[in-house]
């Protein structure tokens, strides 16, 4: 019989063995993938109560030949697509789902009859599965949060970042001095929880934040939220990010800096009307009930002028730093070009000065591929 897209396959399971058992229903249609089926089957023992304990672990820099599965496991299902390979395996008293990505990361989900057994399976799968990170003073670890079809997730990546002394001359005198004081802060110096970097595009706001991640690396983990509009519209996502990634060792626990780039609509004067609860949730994260007990800072970059920011955002006591990053003055831009270009030809500096992006373009002379539409106003041209 040919099925239509509206028809769904329903698999119903029920466990009566324990008082805590739950019935469950898995509905499938042609929009579901093999991975979705593996996810559902992997949850079944936990939902039914057969395996009342579940643990997860995220692995970075996974070796290509790592098994990520105990030797005595029974492989129940596998799924392989362009970006992920998923395996469902089982053993005596446990079930394991392995999600392995082509970018070298993996996620392990284990359910088991005891928490100790679940931890043992995680340890066996993780042992010698990853490559130790090579020390590189030019790199810094940064987390990236995003929401997707399978919930909210955080990925950790190593990015290049200059030290502050290497880039401090990319900023005008006053802002350079203020950024220098910010770079020198340590955990015990934190007062407000909000960092605002506002100014025209191309003035170096993101470069400053990368340098900040490197200068604060010993005491603060920097995480970038890729979809801030979703973050503040979804309480579950916000709670997940606010709680963060904890460690049971207090000596290793760090502050966290959440970076939200280009959030003009969230903090401008009309934010209440345009984003609903977004602004309120942001403020709650920085100094409200949600932020209590969490060592969380929030950095926001925006192109908005200071006068257009919502007064609740810039009120005294809320901001750790409020920095307006602007163009370099003609004298500063000329000095920058003299330093970077030496005896090579230099572009003329206009009265309004230059942005950092314009200066770097003048220094590096990139080959820009350009095209313009043909003039269609001539008589006889086609419409």
C-alpha angles and dihedrals in degrees: 000000000000113000125215124225089254094059115093133199111229120197112191123196131182133181121199098175098097135033089238093055118127131200115236138196127203115195118195134186136163092281091066121094130215087256090058090054092049090050092052095046091047091056095048098087091049094047092048093049095242088116106029096176126070133179134178134199132189116213126199129198093017116192113247092234097044111128095208087196135084115259094239095050122126110228107223103172138000132191127185126185134158096285109019142037116204126195129187113200136168140197139171104318098348145076127204133200116192120193109190120186129203090235091072099262130112139188123214121200118185131180120186146164090256134026090233091057091048090052091048092054091049091050093048092049093046098045111116089345098122138056117240113249113252115235111250121168091200093060133073132190116245130177124221121205123198140156122233145158091294098047133265121332142175124215123192120216137174113236134183116256133173123225117252094250088056094058107024091103089061088078133065118260102265096041091044091055092047092048089049091057090048092051090053095054120114132195094270090055096058114118112152121034102217129082117192121193111180133168143098121317116273097030096116105262094139092044089054091052092051090052089047090054089055096044092048096040094113095059109015134054113211118214125184118211107214096194108035092162088063092042094062095039095053116061092194092055091045092051091049092052094043092053090047126174109323129196127208090223107083090197089064097044113114138191114256129223115202112205117208111183126204096001096157095141092051099059106024120113093265094049095116092059098039103041103028109206094000096097093043091052091048091053091045089054093052102044109348133090093289092057095048112114093007119106093218130147124187123211118194126188119199140165091218121120114248092244091059096054119109110263091228090062097053100037116133115276097023101080123069088187135003111189129176107205110200144165122299112254119249091260093047092046091049091050090048092052092046090052096045101036102033110183094353119111114278131205120244114264114227125222092260094058124228138279121240090250091055091049093050091048090052090049099046099038095211118198104244119203108218137173135175128201117258118260105267096179095085118111113266096024120138120257 
